[in-house]
């Protein structure tokens, strides 16, 4: 059987990441960056598409137990067998030059025979490299890619069937280390790392970073795990945060809703900044703000909904026909065509993020206000256009209510900033007029008085979980009957076993796609926030506890959840889900901090 999405754990070096299954197999790794081609792609295919498994020789199933070392991204996986017990420790140390994957096998009891099977397949599992032995190392080369495998001198490796294998025994207290290092094939091999020293350094550095978290209330372990996950999804050279380290993990098993999330979305910007600042991570918040400034610089008409890790704009979407897809879910896609969409909400999210950054006291940048003023002036002329909306639908443009609400947010933040900083230049009266016009139109055209709820788009009867953000962004106060009515309607119509779908896919063609999807986790966190804001804090806490309980055994959340099968769905781990967990925990329990 194909592994479940929740069977995987994450390790990374803040420039790329690997997914490791409960069977001890590294099934996904893109080198050298998150958005590079994968050299292990079993996640989306089979063993022939690349993987690296280390486990007891006769172990056929999952490990006995696994866990991250507390407050780190160092993973320990243990097996108990008839021969004895072993531990495999996996990590990717922060790199000086080249990315390294370190795997250390340790004997815990008895005498265990351990088997390692390595299949390197460059370009998403499509290219078998040429492998040779040099200075006791196995070197795999194909085109621009080169990977070196290093192990202890006493461990024999051999080639067979276009793979590299080794077999050895460990007794209690014995350790055997492997290091896999990537570098451009035209360059010399980078300096070798000491696997044991990097383990010590990684544990120390992660714990030092985690100790900066200033939240000390209930569910602190879940909050810290989420923050570590966000840190792991940060591309350290630029400060950009990828939505997920994977592509094409399905929103419906066997379906076509499979997208590439290895990019940085503007929609995440405000909530990301809020989570980092509230938890005490000013440096990371500033790096993310600075990435945002570089990405959006230029003509406001060219603002995109997402960018590459360094702000790249071209992310062409392709299908990879040689990969069978996760659990047969095809097509497998790389790149993301949604980059070409018009989503008016991103203007509001950028304005809100920069206003929050200014309020939080992040370092001033001379170009910030000029960018904001240009964005709002462009939006004043364009806000009445239909768009594809927050969820990147492919069924045609509409006047999405959430998009218009975020246009109001953009105008509101511009007005507020100018009112507090009269030395700045801007058309205060014109922006106030824009704010009032948008508010009036949304309340007239986006509200269904008969049902007492805002709707997904003008004139529609469908609902949208993004409408739960209306009180959070300040469009209406939480005690407004239209807000509480919207919350109740969304709970009634979009709930699946208490968790929320983004919108209905039963009878509508709004997204232009066949099939359905699971409950969208961040929307359920938004529901908890909305319940809390409207005085239903006990219900909010109960929902939060259920959501936190959906994390897998090592505390990770994907994009979606299927309440019927009890399985996680979508790309994994998902930054948006973990951002939701952090913000909701701080909102619900921040006043209970132990200090």
VOMI-602659 format. One record per residue (C-alpha): x, y, z; chain; residue number from 1. Coordinates in pm, whole numbers, padded with zeros to 5 digits, always signed. Example, Ala and Ser with C-alpha at 12.3 -4.5 7.8 and 13.67 -1.06 7.14 Angstrom:
! VOMI-602659
     px     py     pz mol seq
 +01230 -00450 +00780   A   1
 +01367 -00106 +00714   A   2
//
This chain:
! VOMI-602659
     px     py     pz mol seq
 +00000 +00000 +00000   A   1
 +00108 +00357 -00067   A   2
 +00208 +00547 +00247   A   3
 -00031 +00807 +00386   A   4
 +00066 +01173 +00380   A   5
 +00075 +01175 +00760   A   6
 +00335 +00895 +00754   A   7
 +00602 +01152 +00670   A   8
 +00829 +01371 +00881   A   9
 +01023 +01677 +00767   A  10
 +01389 +01763 +00795   A  11
 +01561 +02057 +00626   A  12
 +01837 +02315 +00619   A  13
 +01632 +02631 +00550   A  14
 +01703 +02608 +00180   A  15
 +01542 +02275 +00096   A  16
 +01372 +01989 +00279   A  17
 +01331 +01613 +00277   A  18
 +01034 +01394 +00369   A  19
 +01107 +01068 +00552   A  20
 +00847 +00794 +00593   A  21
 +00778 +00570 +00890   A  22
 +00960 +00292 +00701   A  23
 +01287 +00488 +00717   A  24
 +01280 +00593 +00353   A  25
 +01364 +00942 +00228   A  26
 +01098 +00972 -00043   A  27
 +01121 +01341 -00137   A  28
 +01420 +01572 -00167   A  29
 +01479 +01861 -00407   A  30
 +01838 +01982 -00444   A  31
 +01972 +02240 -00399   A  32
 +01653 +02447 -00336   A  33
 +01293 +02381 -00242   A  34
 +01188 +02442 -00603   A  35
 +01471 +02245 -00767   A  36
 +01410 +01913 -00938   A  37
 +01377 +01621 -00697   A  38
 +01645 +01352 -00677   A  39
 +01414 +01139 -00458   A  40
 +01059 +01134 -00599   A  41
 +00915 +00807 -00467   A  42
 +00655 +01025 -00292   A  43
 +00492 +01084 -00632   A  44
 +00582 +00757 -00798   A  45
 +00755 +00440 -00686   A  46
 +01097 +00322 -00571   A  47
 +01238 +00353 -00922   A  48
 +01180 +00727 -00907   A  49
 +01436 +00762 -00629   A  50
 +01451 +00707 -00254   A  51
 +01692 +00612 +00026   A  52
 +01583 +00363 +00289   A  53
 +01783 +00268 +00597   A  54
 +01617 +00012 +00826   A  55
 +01677 -00327 +00988   A  56
 +01730 -00584 +00713   A  57
 +01419 -00785 +00788   A  58
 +01189 -00493 +00877   A  59
 +00901 -00490 +00629   A  60
 +00670 -00238 +00789   A  61
 +00688 +00090 +00975   A  62
 +00921 +00177 +01259   A  63
 +00839 +00108 +01623   A  64
 +00845 +00476 +01718   A  65
 +00982 +00809 +01602   A  66
 +01004 +01163 +01734   A  67
 +01188 +01488 +01688   A  68
 +01439 +01564 +01955   A  69
 +01260 +01825 +02168   A  70
 +01261 +02174 +02015   A  71
 +01465 +02067 +01709   A  72
 +01426 +01947 +01351   A  73
 +01642 +01641 +01422   A  74
 +01443 +01319 +01373   A  75
 +01497 +00993 +01563   A  76
 +01340 +00676 +01422   A  77
 +01361 +00353 +01623   A  78
 +01301 -00012 +01542   A  79
 +01273 -00301 +01783   A  80
 +01338 -00640 +01621   A  81
 +01404 -00997 +01730   A  82
 +01775 -00921 +01694   A  83
 +01770 -00604 +01899   A  84
 +01695 -00234 +01858   A  85
 +01842 +00051 +01652   A  86
 +01791 +00422 +01610   A  87
 +01834 +00617 +01285   A  88
 +01891 +00990 +01335   A  89
 +01821 +01214 +01034   A  90
 +01907 +01579 +00987   A  91
 +02011 +01838 +00733   A  92
 +02262 +02077 +00893   A  93
 +02259 +02443 +00794   A  94
 +02494 +02460 +00501   A  95
 +02806 +02662 +00449   A  96
 +02829 +02573 +00080   A  97
 +02654 +02250 -00014   A  98
 +02342 +02072 +00114   A  99
 +02409 +01761 +00323   A 100
 +02174 +01486 +00431   A 101
 +02312 +01314 +00742   A 102
 +02187 +00972 +00857   A 103
 +02336 +00814 +01172   A 104
 +02257 +00455 +01270   A 105
 +02301 +00368 +01639   A 106
 +02273 +00031 +01808   A 107
 +02049 +00039 +02115   A 108
 +02048 -00328 +02211   A 109
 +02143 -00669 +02071   A 110
 +02311 -00706 +01735   A 111
 +02106 -00584 +01440   A 112
 +02175 -00623 +01069   A 113
 +02094 -00297 +00890   A 114
 +02025 -00255 +00519   A 115
 +02064 +00065 +00315   A 116
 +01911 +00098 -00033   A 117
 +01985 +00419 -00225   A 118
 +01839 +00502 -00564   A 119
 +01928 +00849 -00692   A 120
 +01708 +00965 -00979   A 121
 +01764 +01323 -01090   A 122
 +01503 +01544 -01257   A 123
 +01200 +01419 -01061   A 124
 +01285 +01053 -01093   A 125
 +01345 +01051 -01468   A 126
 +01728 +01036 -01497   A 127
 +01947 +00749 -01382   A 128
 +02293 +00891 -01303   A 129
 +02631 +00742 -01378   A 130
 +02778 +00614 -01049   A 131
 +03147 +00558 -00985   A 132
 +03367 +00503 -00682   A 133
 +03623 +00772 -00597   A 134
 +03841 +00786 -00284   A 135
 +03607 +00546 -00109   A 136
 +03297 +00754 -00197   A 137
 +03013 +00672 -00432   A 138
 +02968 +00957 -00678   A 139
 +02654 +00993 -00892   A 140
 +02663 +01235 -01186   A 141
 +02409 +01333 -01451   A 142
 +02408 +01667 -01631   A 143
 +02434 +01955 -01383   A 144
 +02391 +01738 -01073   A 145
 +02644 +01549 -00866   A 146
 +02584 +01362 -00540   A 147
 +02848 +01208 -00315   A 148
 +02769 +00929 -00069   A 149
 +03012 +00888 +00218   A 150
 +02999 +00622 +00489   A 151
 +03229 +00475 +00751   A 152
 +03537 +00305 +00601   A 153
 +03434 -00035 +00737   A 154
 +03091 -00024 +00567   A 155
 +03103 -00184 +00224   A 156
 +02881 -00042 -00049   A 157
 +02805 -00201 -00383   A 158
 +02611 -00119 -00695   A 159
 +02326 -00333 -00820   A 160
 +02031 -00269 -01048   A 161
 +02111 +00102 -01081   A 162
 +02114 +00143 -00705   A 163
 +02373 +00160 -00426   A 164
 +02346 -00078 -00134   A 165
 +02517 -00153 +00192   A 166
 +02467 -00398 +00476   A 167
 +02627 -00393 +00820   A 168
 +02564 -00483 +01182   A 169
 +02553 -00259 +01486   A 170
 +02569 -00356 +01852   A 171
 +02465 -00151 +02153   A 172
 +02658 +00178 +02156   A 173
 +02798 +00141 +01802   A 174
 +02730 +00412 +01544   A 175
 +02753 +00422 +01165   A 176
 +02709 +00750 +00977   A 177
 +02621 +00828 +00615   A 178
 +02642 +01168 +00449   A 179
 +02485 +01251 +00111   A 180
 +02616 +01575 -00038   A 181
 +02501 +01756 -00354   A 182
 +02701 +02001 -00561   A 183
 +02708 +02126 -00922   A 184
 +02877 +01859 -01132   A 185
 +03117 +02109 -01290   A 186
 +03257 +02216 -00952   A 187
 +03494 +02028 -00719   A 188
 +03355 +01838 -00423   A 189
 +03278 +02071 -00132   A 190
 +03446 +02025 +00207   A 191
 +03333 +01722 +00403   A 192
 +03123 +01767 +00716   A 193
 +03166 +01570 +01036   A 194
 +02827 +01399 +01084   A 195
 +02857 +01372 +01462   A 196
 +02967 +01730 +01508   A 197
 +02685 +01856 +01283   A 198
 +02436 +01657 +01491   A 199
 +02556 +01826 +01809   A 200
 +02557 +02168 +01647   A 201
 +02211 +02125 +01491   A 202
 +02051 +02020 +01819   A 203
 +02214 +02311 +02000   A 204
 +02119 +02568 +01737   A 205
 +01756 +02457 +01702   A 206
 +01702 +02458 +02077   A 207
 +01855 +02802 +02105   A 208
 +01620 +02927 +01834   A 209
 +01313 +02760 +01987   A 210
 +01392 +02913 +02327   A 211
 +01320 +03256 +02178   A 212
 +00948 +03173 +02160   A 213
 +00784 +03397 +02415   A 214
 +00456 +03207 +02426   A 215
 +00435 +02985 +02733   A 216
 +00067 +02894 +02749   A 217
 -00131 +02577 +02674   A 218
 -00026 +02375 +02368   A 219
 +00320 +02530 +02377   A 220
 +00476 +02218 +02223   A 221
 +00238 +02239 +01926   A 222
 +00308 +02611 +01885   A 223
 +00685 +02561 +01896   A 224
 +00662 +02269 +01651   A 225
 +00463 +02489 +01415   A 226
 +00717 +02770 +01446   A 227
 +01005 +02528 +01380   A 228
 +00816 +02407 +01073   A 229
 +00776 +02765 +00948   A 230
 +01146 +02823 +01007   A 231
 +01222 +02506 +00809   A 232
 +01006 +02633 +00521   A 233
 +01199 +02962 +00509   A 234
 +01449 +03008 +00230   A 235
 +01721 +03159 +00443   A 236
 +01913 +03349 +00169   A 237
 +01610 +03570 +00094   A 238
 +01364 +03532 +00384   A 239
 +01088 +03398 +00159   A 240
 +00863 +03127 +00308   A 241
 +00732 +02850 +00081   A 242
 +00372 +02738 +00120   A 243
 +00492 +02376 +00139   A 244
 +00804 +02182 +00036   A 245
 +00605 +01951 -00194   A 246
 +00413 +01948 -00519   A 247
 +00105 +01756 -00628   A 248
 +00006 +01591 -00302   A 249
 -00366 +01554 -00377   A 250
 -00658 +01742 -00226   A 251
 -00862 +01435 -00323   A 252
 -00706 +01089 -00345   A 253
 -00711 +00982 -00707   A 254
 -00822 +01330 -00818   A 255
 -00671 +01605 -01031   A 256
 -00649 +01881 -00769   A 257
 -00272 +01852 -00744   A 258
 -00067 +02173 -00734   A 259
 +00290 +02288 -00682   A 260
 +00324 +02477 -00353   A 261
 +00702 +02530 -00347   A 262
 +00662 +02906 -00389   A 263
 +00584 +03210 -00176   A 264
 +00225 +03341 -00170   A 265
 +00136 +03700 -00085   A 266
 -00194 +03575 +00062   A 267
 +00003 +03434 +00357   A 268
 +00191 +03755 +00429   A 269
 -00013 +03928 +00701   A 270
 -00087 +03612 +00898   A 271
 +00276 +03499 +00871   A 272
 +00408 +03832 +00996   A 273
 +00155 +03835 +01278   A 274
 +00255 +03484 +01391   A 275
 +00628 +03560 +01386   A 276
 +00594 +03891 +01567   A 277
 +00354 +03760 +01830   A 278
 +00581 +03464 +01907   A 279
 +00889 +03685 +01942   A 280
 +01069 +03625 +01612   A 281
 +01145 +03981 +01504   A 282
 +01444 +03888 +01286   A 283
 +01244 +03636 +01083   A 284
 +00952 +03879 +01054   A 285
 +01182 +04146 +00918   A 286
 +01339 +03904 +00667   A 287
 +00990 +03809 +00544   A 288
 +00887 +04177 +00520   A 289
 +01202 +04255 +00322   A 290
 +01138 +03963 +00085   A 291
 +00788 +04100 +00032   A 292
 +00919 +04448 -00049   A 293
 +01160 +04313 -00311   A 294
 +00900 +04084 -00465   A 295
 +00629 +04349 -00511   A 296
 +00859 +04628 -00630   A 297
 +00771 +04755 -00975   A 298
 +00453 +04850 -01157   A 299
 +00147 +04780 -00935   A 300
 -00027 +04643 -01243   A 301
 +00229 +04362 -01246   A 302
 +00171 +04252 -00886   A 303
 +00153 +03873 -00872   A 304
 -00017 +03646 -00620   A 305
 +00299 +03438 -00573   A 306
 +00670 +03450 -00648   A 307
 +00972 +03225 -00646   A 308
 +01203 +03191 -00348   A 309
 +01407 +03495 -00448   A 310
 +01114 +03682 -00603   A 311
 +01119 +03513 -00943   A 312
 +00809 +03591 -01148   A 313
 +00796 +03317 -01411   A 314
 +00668 +02987 -01272   A 315
 +00548 +02797 -01583   A 316
 +00324 +02500 -01512   A 317
 +00416 +02162 -01658   A 318
 +00296 +01804 -01613   A 319
 +00534 +01512 -01549   A 320
 +00376 +01210 -01721   A 321
 +00634 +00957 -01599   A 322
 +00520 +00995 -01237   A 323
 +00209 +00799 -01136   A 324
 +00118 +01049 -00862   A 325
 +00063 +01006 -00491   A 326
 -00177 +00710 -00452   A 327
 -00243 +00731 -00826   A 328
 -00342 +01100 -00816   A 329
 -00251 +01248 -01151   A 330
 -00137 +01470 -01306   A 331
 +00185 +01557 -01124   A 332
 +00250 +01926 -01183   A 333
 +00551 +02152 -01140   A 334
 +00521 +02528 -01163   A 335
 +00190 +02701 -01104   A 336
 -00029 +02858 -01370   A 337
 -00219 +03053 -01105   A 338
 +00072 +03298 -01103   A 339
 -00098 +03463 -01403   A 340
 -00426 +03526 -01222   A 341
 -00569 +03854 -01104   A 342
 -00643 +03840 -00732   A 343
 -00736 +04179 -00595   A 344
 -00715 +04056 -00237   A 345
 -00335 +04046 -00251   A 346
 -00325 +04427 -00262   A 347
 -00507 +04432 +00070   A 348
 -00280 +04168 +00215   A 349
 +00034 +04356 +00114   A 350
 -00101 +04685 +00252   A 351
 -00209 +04515 +00573   A 352
 +00131 +04347 +00613   A 353
 +00324 +04670 +00566   A 354
 +00093 +04855 +00806   A 355
 +00146 +04582 +01065   A 356
 +00522 +04599 +01012   A 357
 +00519 +04976 +01063   A 358
 +00308 +04942 +01378   A 359
 +00538 +04668 +01515   A 360
 +00840 +04893 +01474   A 361
 +01025 +04697 +01206   A 362
 +01309 +04897 +01055   A 363
 +01194 +05174 +00825   A 364
 +01267 +05151 +00453   A 365
 +01246 +05466 +00242   A 366
 +01065 +05293 -00044   A 367
 +00784 +05139 +00163   A 368
 +00540 +05428 +00152   A 369
 +00606 +05493 -00216   A 370
 +00517 +05129 -00290   A 371
 +00202 +05150 -00076   A 372
 +00086 +05474 -00237   A 373
 +00140 +05333 -00585   A 374
 -00055 +05017 -00498   A 375
 -00354 +05203 -00359   A 376
 -00365 +05448 -00650   A 377
 -00369 +05159 -00898   A 378
 -00634 +04978 -00695   A 379
 -00856 +05287 -00694   A 380
 -00885 +05257 -01072   A 381
 -00912 +04879 -01092   A 382
 -01102 +04753 -00788   A 383
 -01433 +04705 -00969   A 384
 -01290 +04433 -01193   A 385
 -01385 +04070 -01130   A 386
 -01097 +03841 -01032   A 387
 -01009 +03478 -00960   A 388
 -01020 +03527 -00583   A 389
 -00826 +03399 -00286   A 390
 -00862 +03031 -00379   A 391
 -00722 +03070 -00732   A 392
 -01028 +02923 -00900   A 393
 -01000 +02816 -01262   A 394
 -01368 +02851 -01345   A 395
 -01368 +03216 -01452   A 396
 -01354 +03553 -01282   A 397
 -01621 +03679 -01044   A 398
 -01677 +03964 -00805   A 399
 -01560 +03773 -00500   A 400
 -01671 +03932 -00174   A 401
 -01348 +03848 +00008   A 402
 -01150 +04020 -00268   A 403
 -01358 +04337 -00231   A 404
 -01325 +04325 +00148   A 405
 -00948 +04316 +00106   A 406
 -00968 +04615 -00131   A 407
 -01138 +04793 +00159   A 408
 -00852 +04677 +00385   A 409
 -00598 +04828 +00144   A 410
 -00778 +05164 +00145   A 411
 -00833 +05154 +00522   A 412
 -00467 +05087 +00600   A 413
 -00357 +05363 +00364   A 414
 -00596 +05610 +00530   A 415
 -00491 +05510 +00881   A 416
 -00121 +05533 +00798   A 417
 -00162 +05877 +00645   A 418
 -00372 +06000 +00939   A 419
 -00101 +05893 +01183   A 420
 +00183 +06023 +00966   A 421
 +00071 +06355 +00812   A 422
 +00423 +06413 +00681   A 423
 +00366 +06142 +00420   A 424
 +00228 +06232 +00077   A 425
 -00105 +06090 -00036   A 426
 -00461 +06163 -00144   A 427
 -00627 +06123 +00194   A 428
 -00972 +06240 +00083   A 429
 -00962 +06023 -00228   A 430
 -00860 +05716 -00032   A 431
 -01132 +05776 +00226   A 432
 -01384 +05798 -00057   A 433
 -01252 +05469 -00199   A 434
 -01284 +05302 +00140   A 435
 -01644 +05421 +00177   A 436
 -01741 +05321 -00177   A 437
 -01608 +04970 -00141   A 438
 -01772 +04921 +00197   A 439
 -02106 +05039 +00065   A 440
 -02092 +04814 -00243   A 441
 -01993 +04502 -00049   A 442
 -02276 +04551 +00198   A 443
 -02524 +04606 -00087   A 444
 -02413 +04342 -00339   A 445
 -02230 +04085 -00129   A 446
 -02483 +04041 +00149   A 447
 -02789 +03815 +00139   A 448
 -03040 +03981 +00373   A 449
 -03283 +03691 +00347   A 450
 -03028 +03445 +00487   A 451
 -02836 +03703 +00696   A 452
 -02500 +03614 +00549   A 453
 -02237 +03749 +00317   A 454
 -02192 +03532 +00007   A 455
 -01897 +03408 -00193   A 456
 -01954 +03652 -00480   A 457
 -02201 +03918 -00584   A 458
 -02539 +03767 -00666   A 459
 -02447 +03413 -00566   A 460
 -02590 +03193 -00294   A 461
 -02267 +03005 -00232   A 462
 -02065 +03069 +00082   A 463
 -01691 +03098 +00134   A 464
 -01489 +03031 +00449   A 465
 -01273 +03336 +00372   A 466
 -01569 +03550 +00482   A 467
 -01478 +03453 +00839   A 468
 -01196 +03708 +00810   A 469
 -01442 +04001 +00792   A 470
 -01424 +04081 +01166   A 471
 -01052 +04008 +01190   A 472
 -00960 +04268 +00928   A 473
 -01200 +04524 +01080   A 474
 -01450 +04549 +00794   A 475
 -01731 +04506 +01047   A 476
 -01721 +04468 +01425   A 477
 -01756 +04115 +01568   A 478
 -02092 +04195 +01730   A 479
 -02252 +04305 +01402   A 480
 -02549 +04074 +01330   A 481
 -02425 +04032 +00973   A 482
 -02096 +03891 +01108   A 483
 -02256 +03644 +01346   A 484
 -02504 +03547 +01077   A 485
 -02223 +03477 +00833   A 486
 -02036 +03266 +01089   A 487
 -02347 +03061 +01162   A 488
 -02428 +03013 +00793   A 489
 -02076 +02898 +00713   A 490
 -02081 +02652 +01004   A 491
 -02413 +02515 +00882   A 492
 -02332 +02486 +00511   A 493
 -01957 +02426 +00487   A 494
 -01900 +02211 +00794   A 495
 -01788 +01850 +00755   A 496
 -01781 +01676 +01093   A 497
 -01709 +02014 +01251   A 498
 -01428 +02109 +01013   A 499
 -01470 +02357 +00729   A 500
 -01441 +02325 +00355   A 501
 -01331 +02638 +00169   A 502
 -01649 +02642 -00038   A 503
 -01895 +02390 -00174   A 504
 -01781 +02177 -00467   A 505
 -02105 +01976 -00478   A 506
 -02311 +02176 -00724   A 507
 -02101 +02473 -00821   A 508
 -01846 +02508 -01097   A 509
 -01677 +02807 -00937   A 510
 -01332 +02642 -00943   A 511
 -01376 +02479 -01284   A 512
 -01247 +02142 -01162   A 513
 -01402 +01796 -01128   A 514
 -01415 +01611 -00798   A 515
 -01404 +01741 -00445   A 516
 -01157 +01811 -00167   A 517
 -01116 +01777 +00209   A 518
 -01170 +02020 +00492   A 519
 -00927 +02311 +00462   A 520
 -00743 +02331 +00793   A 521
 -00663 +02702 +00805   A 522
 -01033 +02778 +00745   A 523
 -01119 +02579 +01056   A 524
 -00862 +02782 +01252   A 525
 -01031 +03095 +01114   A 526
 -01361 +02962 +01245   A 527
 -01210 +02920 +01590   A 528
 -01083 +03279 +01573   A 529
 -01424 +03408 +01464   A 530
 -01602 +03218 +01741   A 531
 -01360 +03364 +01995   A 532
 -01408 +03718 +01863   A 533
 -01786 +03681 +01891   A 534
 -01776 +03566 +02251   A 535
 -01799 +03190 +02196   A 536
 -01454 +03119 +02337   A 537
 -01532 +02776 +02483   A 538
 -01655 +02652 +02144   A 539
 -01344 +02803 +01986   A 540
 -01116 +02622 +02228   A 541
 -01291 +02291 +02172   A 542
 -01248 +02332 +01796   A 543
 -00883 +02426 +01840   A 544
 -00821 +02114 +02047   A 545
 -00972 +01898 +01772   A 546
 -00761 +02073 +01509   A 547
 -00440 +02037 +01708   A 548
 -00524 +01669 +01745   A 549
 -00516 +01624 +01367   A 550
 -00137 +01670 +01357   A 551
 +00053 +01351 +01286   A 552
 +00276 +01174 +01537   A 553
 +00554 +01431 +01493   A 554
 +00324 +01735 +01505   A 555
 +00287 +01818 +01134   A 556
 -00023 +01934 +00945   A 557
 -00099 +01921 +00577   A 558
 -00326 +02156 +00384   A 559
 -00649 +01958 +00424   A 560
 -00811 +01674 +00618   A 561
 -01065 +01411 +00517   A 562
 -01297 +01347 +00813   A 563
 -01434 +01030 +00648   A 564
 -01105 +00845 +00606   A 565
 -00927 +01030 +00886   A 566
 -00636 +01110 +00651   A 567
 -00446 +01427 +00577   A 568
 -00467 +01564 +00224   A 569
 -00281 +01820 +00016   A 570
 +00075 +01946 +00023   A 571
 +00267 +01874 +00340   A 572
 +00357 +02021 +00575   A 573
 +00154 +02330 +00496   A 574
 +00275 +02668 +00620   A 575
 -00077 +02814 +00618   A 576
 -00205 +02541 +00853   A 577
 +00080 +02592 +01098   A 578
 +00041 +02971 +01081   A 579
 -00325 +02920 +01167   A 580
 -00234 +02702 +01466   A 581
 +00010 +02959 +01604   A 582
 -00218 +03260 +01562   A 583
 -00523 +03082 +01702   A 584
 -00333 +02944 +02003   A 585
 -00201 +03290 +02086   A 586
 -00548 +03443 +02045   A 587
 -00720 +03180 +02261   A 588
 -00461 +03119 +02529   A 589
 -00229 +03417 +02522   A 590
 -00389 +03557 +02834   A 591
 -00308 +03231 +03016   A 592
 +00066 +03248 +02960   A 593
 +00261 +03134 +03258   A 594
 +00529 +03393 +03198   A 595
//
